[in-house]
């Protein structure tokens, strides 16, 4: 069941919300939370009922592992911990990477080994990571033993189950255990409904409309004849914004949905395309994944405590594995590797600046340059992330540097008048592609850029009502930068604005489309 | 403002905005499916209809009572105006059912769907030999019947399509409560000018957008782009036959179509569309001239086999109209365009009027200027 579907918005969500609140009214909080577990399993099973067994098995198994670690002595606890982590990783490896490894091993040894295609259960990467972090913290003595029902809800709570945010037990379980104020339902409905509507708008109105400019280049059977500098850049920029609005829109919907039930989720996106460095970008993009990779991979490997070379190699390995987490393919490995290189270069540059002690970092021109190079690096790496093969990615990148020439639609060229003449003189050719498609792609990308680069994000507007959980109070310098008079508050104007966002989203329900991050 | 009040007022806004957008889409009717009143300067031209011509041509004629249907692809859609004086004089209702890019089977299914619902007496069927070409490197023909087009009320064999009502409901919902419809309605009211693409309330495409492109780009540029596309398309291994010798299944669709019409006592005039000499040069260049000759004789055989009341006219062959020269590029004449053709494959309404005058010269008293009657089953 997709968030942007009739059955979710008009059947599943209202019924779940009503049951939950009716049970709360009757004073039975535990029963109310149980109803959320049942609803979440139904939500998950809607795609394929068989997968309910998998997630149930995973939850029960990890809960038992956790309980055993808490009860066992240090030596036995260590054994259980290793077994627990290994089982999780093996299950993930089987479903997600078995085909990839067999295919590549076949190539390596030159023999045709065959493994039936294994269907990837939805959200397995997300709920496996959440439970690994739980086991690690239990082993470290940083987690308590919770009731199974609370634990199950932490793993399978439907707003975050399919594509995150990847929640941490420390931020979720205390919320389930605290007492609920029934009077808050109107406030939660207003805030959650508003954030959900904005997320719905971002996904269905902005992201889905950008997708039409991506596929003709990235998914075409052959592009050599048709691709050029402009089409390659337009499709790549369109994808850069499509992915952001799609995934952050999903996260907003998840945050909004959870808030309807009085639960606050961690922040997952904070205006990532405003980042002025790659380090800054990863603090703002898919924040809960970055946090997981940092706490459970980078730091345990030694993090930055092992000298410069060690630090860079740790960063590179972390990002390589982060890339592989997104999918079993060389494209994702290359994408992760590129970000590992970018991060290393970023740290190297920061170290040089620190040594030179020259203070130009607050200069506007320097910041603008940093922002531009960060954005272009990110967009460049997305080519590998989106392209169906490494070969296609190479073709697109070659076109982006002018390897396949420069061409604009003839219908557009003749309308440019003198500029058209100048472009032709500069070597730009005319082709028979659609001029209106080209022009609308430029307009759509400009509109998306405007919102991404200049607008505050939804959490800044809702700041007064703590819409999300931050790691620290001052996690982002512009967290509280919106003027008080623009901050969201219940008013007729904001009601009308929310209604507009929702109605626009509603009008797209007939053309349902999946979220890009569902495949991970 | 209290949160409770805020929630209620937001819900009210949602309902009001939704009703407003739905009403707006219905009134503007960007795809001409509801036949809403056309107001000059507001929604007269349906500028966003080009991508929705098929549903439009399924639903628009339901509120009309056409006696005559003009059937074919984009050529008849742009060439035959149902408001032609001769057609208007002879029949009370004429509807242009031409659909761009429609295959023979689709054209037939669309027409039969209306024949089963409306008092259709006559069909003017424009045919093109290019619609009957198949890739000769394909092994054999597809064995299938006329398609069960899911939006149509009646299947080609006259059976009721049971999923029609559900599909119609979904379609109407999309035309009223979808973002695409809202965007297209908004664009429609902002693009009310004489160069906007549109369809009239009788299904005719006046090709105003071609007129706009010609006045900006020049007819030479339009011809060049089109010839490039056509050459790319027809350079493949096209033929009337598959590798195993089977003839294109489109001839079966034509024959079945004519049989169904004969069974329902519908008179048919089949005619070939005129094409500019540049098109014929291209056909000769890609060695398809023999295929054209084969097509003509096959159509005659089909009409002979079917019987009924069918007349076959040919307007595609040599005539003074197809030899119109292109003006010098960049001149005023270039921006004005040709007199008879928009581009190599599409003729203008003025030429369509001459074809009507020829076919109905005895009824309307016009002077035949080109075309020849090849075959008639009338006694």
Interface residues (C-beta under 8 A of the other chain):
Chain A: X186 X187 X189 X190 X193 X204 X205 X410 X411 X414 X415 X432 X489 X490 X491 X492 X494 X495 X496 X498 X499 X500 X502 X503 X504 X506 X507 X508 X510 X511
Chain B: X1 X2 X3 X4 X5 X6 X7 X9 X10 X11 X13 X14 X16 X17 X18 X21 X170 X173 X174 X177 X178 X179 X180 X181 X182 X213 X216 X217 X218 X221 X225 X228 X229
